[in-house]
Amino acid sequence: MTEEKFSECIQAMNRGDKDGLRQVYEEYVSYIYGIVRSLLASREEAEDVTSEFFIKLWEKSDSYRAGNGHKGWMATIARNLAIDTLRKKRREEPVDFQMRAGSGEEDCTEAASRALHATDGKSVEDEVVGSLTVKEAFSLLKEPEREVVHLKIMSGMTFQEIADLLGSPMGTVTWRYREAMKKLRRYGYEEA
Amino acid sequence: MKKLDEEYKKACAEETPDLWNRIEAGLPQKTEQTAKEKDRAAASPQTQSSASKAGTGTQTQAAIRKVWMRYGAFVAAAVMVLVTVPGLLRMTQAKNTAENAAPMSVQDMTAAKENTTGMTDTEGIAADSADTAFADAFPGECDDAYSEEAENGAAVENSSATEIQPGVSSMELKVTAVEEYDGYELVSAVSGDGMFETKAVFPEEVKKKLDFTLTEGEYYTFTLRQDTDKDFPYCHIIAVEQKGE
């Protein structure tokens, strides 16, 4: 969605037109959910926070000021909401991004880990390359690496914008991205 | 090799639940009046951009005014309590010292003890009142200190022990940059040990009062106030003094 289109949606929201929010929702729900999910272990909590994000967007649509990158703005709000939730829950241990597709499905980390440790006389790499789904491959990245790759792929923001958003130096962000890409290439994925 | 972007977007789309009904059910109604107000406030990007370039600073002033109108009374009450409690405490201590210095009968001692206890209770109540006033002034601020600092992609301040707590604080900081950002004059400053870093709005009215200009690399004593508007990511400079003043 372009900046202009997003501004139109925001103006529609300001007028009380839910269609503006609906368009933003359809375009960005995966992006926002991914950001939130990368910080929260529980899918239910991620759903709550994602819903809260869009409700807040509706309520605070007048606080948006065009021209500074709506994707970064939304990502910052989503991250803050997720971090607030984490604080409220007072979780101490770091949370892994485990993209579990359904309640009956097995944990991606476990699946990927099993794949990595499967030997049967073959090298680990032979075993792994080409066999991991993108979810499994992502579950093997470190949380900060996943976050950077998610933002890069889903928002198309520049590394500088991502660095500003995460409050990290740009060198750190690019390094995390490169490290993630190295790993992902090993699992058979390449950048477009 | 599989295409990462395509596969990942596809996977994300598959994983994302449909939350629209839930969101729609939770949306508060926007009244016509509110909508009109917001329409007035919402300007086109070009208009906002030119307004920013013009550097009128009206947005900053409006934001500050809004915050003061909303929380000024609470802040004043909290400050009053914070100022009076230490004074009462000192008076109590002085009184006790004087009484202790004089010879005491058992009755005197009992009375003194009761007085002390009485004052401690009062002090407790005063402290409680301060906490309450503070909590009232900044509801949810502690939990939400991180919350919604975002303003059009502005940098997120990292949460750390050095984060400015809600309210006013004064500290000596080195100016690292003074820049125009989105209509605000922003001062970036860092503490001597590098543990604390902040960006603060430098309001025109504060600037006018100074007989010096902020120089990058120089240390100043800043009095900063955390913005209570959840959507506003920066602190406000409410006073600046030159080092050694």
HADDOCK unambig.tbl for C-alpha pairs under 7 A between the chains (distance, minus, plus):
assign (segid A and resid 14 and name CA) (segid B and resid 35 and name CA) 5.37 0.50 0.50
assign (segid A and resid 14 and name CA) (segid B and resid 38 and name CA) 5.73 0.50 0.50
assign (segid A and resid 14 and name CA) (segid B and resid 39 and name CA) 6.38 0.50 0.50
assign (segid A and resid 15 and name CA) (segid B and resid 35 and name CA) 4.58 0.50 0.50
assign (segid A and resid 15 and name CA) (segid B and resid 39 and name CA) 6.86 0.50 0.50
assign (segid A and resid 16 and name CA) (segid B and resid 30 and name CA) 5.28 0.50 0.50
assign (segid A and resid 16 and name CA) (segid B and resid 35 and name CA) 6.27 0.50 0.50
assign (segid A and resid 30 and name CA) (segid B and resid 12 and name CA) 5.79 0.50 0.50
assign (segid A and resid 30 and name CA) (segid B and resid 13 and name CA) 5.61 0.50 0.50
assign (segid A and resid 30 and name CA) (segid B and resid 16 and name CA) 5.62 0.50 0.50
assign (segid A and resid 33 and name CA) (segid B and resid 16 and name CA) 6.55 0.50 0.50
assign (segid A and resid 34 and name CA) (segid B and resid 12 and name CA) 6.93 0.50 0.50
assign (segid A and resid 51 and name CA) (segid B and resid 19 and name CA) 6.55 0.50 0.50
assign (segid A and resid 51 and name CA) (segid B and resid 23 and name CA) 5.42 0.50 0.50
assign (segid A and resid 54 and name CA) (segid B and resid 23 and name CA) 6.82 0.50 0.50
assign (segid A and resid 55 and name CA) (segid B and resid 23 and name CA) 6.26 0.50 0.50
assign (segid A and resid 55 and name CA) (segid B and resid 26 and name CA) 6.74 0.50 0.50
assign (segid A and resid 55 and name CA) (segid B and resid 27 and name CA) 5.74 0.50 0.50
assign (segid A and resid 62 and name CA) (segid B and resid 38 and name CA) 5.81 0.50 0.50
assign (segid A and resid 62 and name CA) (segid B and resid 42 and name CA) 6.53 0.50 0.50
assign (segid A and resid 64 and name CA) (segid B and resid 152 and name CA) 6.73 0.50 0.50
assign (segid A and resid 65 and name CA) (segid B and resid 152 and name CA) 6.38 0.50 0.50
assign (segid A and resid 66 and name CA) (segid B and resid 45 and name CA) 5.18 0.50 0.50
assign (segid A and resid 67 and name CA) (segid B and resid 45 and name CA) 5.90 0.50 0.50
assign (segid A and resid 68 and name CA) (segid B and resid 152 and name CA) 5.15 0.50 0.50
assign (segid A and resid 68 and name CA) (segid B and resid 153 and name CA) 6.34 0.50 0.50
assign (segid A and resid 69 and name CA) (segid B and resid 152 and name CA) 6.05 0.50 0.50
assign (segid A and resid 69 and name CA) (segid B and resid 153 and name CA) 6.21 0.50 0.50
assign (segid A and resid 70 and name CA) (segid B and resid 152 and name CA) 6.15 0.50 0.50
assign (segid A and resid 72 and name CA) (segid B and resid 152 and name CA) 6.71 0.50 0.50
assign (segid A and resid 72 and name CA) (segid B and resid 153 and name CA) 4.49 0.50 0.50
assign (segid A and resid 73 and name CA) (segid B and resid 150 and name CA) 5.75 0.50 0.50
assign (segid A and resid 73 and name CA) (segid B and resid 151 and name CA) 5.96 0.50 0.50
assign (segid A and resid 73 and name CA) (segid B and resid 152 and name CA) 4.32 0.50 0.50
assign (segid A and resid 73 and name CA) (segid B and resid 153 and name CA) 4.08 0.50 0.50
assign (segid A and resid 76 and name CA) (segid B and resid 150 and name CA) 5.26 0.50 0.50
assign (segid A and resid 76 and name CA) (segid B and resid 153 and name CA) 6.68 0.50 0.50
assign (segid A and resid 77 and name CA) (segid B and resid 148 and name CA) 4.98 0.50 0.50
assign (segid A and resid 77 and name CA) (segid B and resid 150 and name CA) 5.58 0.50 0.50
assign (segid A and resid 80 and name CA) (segid B and resid 146 and name CA) 5.61 0.50 0.50
assign (segid A and resid 80 and name CA) (segid B and resid 147 and name CA) 4.66 0.50 0.50
assign (segid A and resid 80 and name CA) (segid B and resid 148 and name CA) 5.76 0.50 0.50
assign (segid A and resid 81 and name CA) (segid B and resid 147 and name CA) 5.86 0.50 0.50
assign (segid A and resid 84 and name CA) (segid B and resid 143 and name CA) 6.26 0.50 0.50
assign (segid A and resid 84 and name CA) (segid B and resid 144 and name CA) 5.97 0.50 0.50
assign (segid A and resid 84 and name CA) (segid B and resid 146 and name CA) 6.68 0.50 0.50
assign (segid A and resid 84 and name CA) (segid B and resid 147 and name CA) 6.33 0.50 0.50
assign (segid A and resid 87 and name CA) (segid B and resid 143 and name CA) 6.75 0.50 0.50
assign (segid A and resid 88 and name CA) (segid B and resid 143 and name CA) 6.75 0.50 0.50
assign (segid A and resid 101 and name CA) (segid B and resid 15 and name CA) 5.35 0.50 0.50
assign (segid A and resid 134 and name CA) (segid B and resid 7 and name CA) 6.43 0.50 0.50
assign (segid A and resid 134 and name CA) (segid B and resid 8 and name CA) 6.13 0.50 0.50
assign (segid A and resid 135 and name CA) (segid B and resid 11 and name CA) 6.97 0.50 0.50
assign (segid A and resid 153 and name CA) (segid B and resid 5 and name CA) 6.05 0.50 0.50
assign (segid A and resid 164 and name CA) (segid B and resid 154 and name CA) 6.97 0.50 0.50
assign (segid A and resid 164 and name CA) (segid B and resid 155 and name CA) 4.63 0.50 0.50
assign (segid A and resid 164 and name CA) (segid B and resid 156 and name CA) 6.91 0.50 0.50
assign (segid A and resid 165 and name CA) (segid B and resid 153 and name CA) 6.46 0.50 0.50
assign (segid A and resid 165 and name CA) (segid B and resid 154 and name CA) 6.92 0.50 0.50
assign (segid A and resid 165 and name CA) (segid B and resid 155 and name CA) 5.12 0.50 0.50
assign (segid A and resid 165 and name CA) (segid B and resid 156 and name CA) 5.72 0.50 0.50
assign (segid A and resid 166 and name CA) (segid B and resid 156 and name CA) 6.37 0.50 0.50
assign (segid A and resid 167 and name CA) (segid B and resid 155 and name CA) 5.98 0.50 0.50
assign (segid A and resid 167 and name CA) (segid B and resid 156 and name CA) 5.45 0.50 0.50
assign (segid A and resid 167 and name CA) (segid B and resid 157 and name CA) 6.36 0.50 0.50
assign (segid A and resid 167 and name CA) (segid B and resid 158 and name CA) 6.31 0.50 0.50
assign (segid A and resid 188 and name CA) (segid B and resid 1 and name CA) 5.03 0.50 0.50
assign (segid A and resid 188 and name CA) (segid B and resid 2 and name CA) 5.99 0.50 0.50
assign (segid A and resid 189 and name CA) (segid B and resid 1 and name CA) 5.47 0.50 0.50
assign (segid A and resid 189 and name CA) (segid B and resid 2 and name CA) 4.72 0.50 0.50
assign (segid A and resid 189 and name CA) (segid B and resid 3 and name CA) 5.77 0.50 0.50
assign (segid A and resid 189 and name CA) (segid B and resid 4 and name CA) 5.13 0.50 0.50
assign (segid A and resid 190 and name CA) (segid B and resid 1 and name CA) 6.22 0.50 0.50
assign (segid A and resid 190 and name CA) (segid B and resid 2 and name CA) 6.12 0.50 0.50
assign (segid A and resid 190 and name CA) (segid B and resid 3 and name CA) 5.42 0.50 0.50
assign (segid A and resid 190 and name CA) (segid B and resid 4 and name CA) 5.33 0.50 0.50
assign (segid A and resid 191 and name CA) (segid B and resid 3 and name CA) 6.17 0.50 0.50
assign (segid A and resid 191 and name CA) (segid B and resid 4 and name CA) 5.46 0.50 0.50
assign (segid A and resid 191 and name CA) (segid B and resid 5 and name CA) 6.51 0.50 0.50
assign (segid A and resid 192 and name CA) (segid B and resid 3 and name CA) 5.79 0.50 0.50
assign (segid A and resid 192 and name CA) (segid B and resid 4 and name CA) 6.61 0.50 0.50
assign (segid A and resid 192 and name CA) (segid B and resid 5 and name CA) 6.14 0.50 0.50
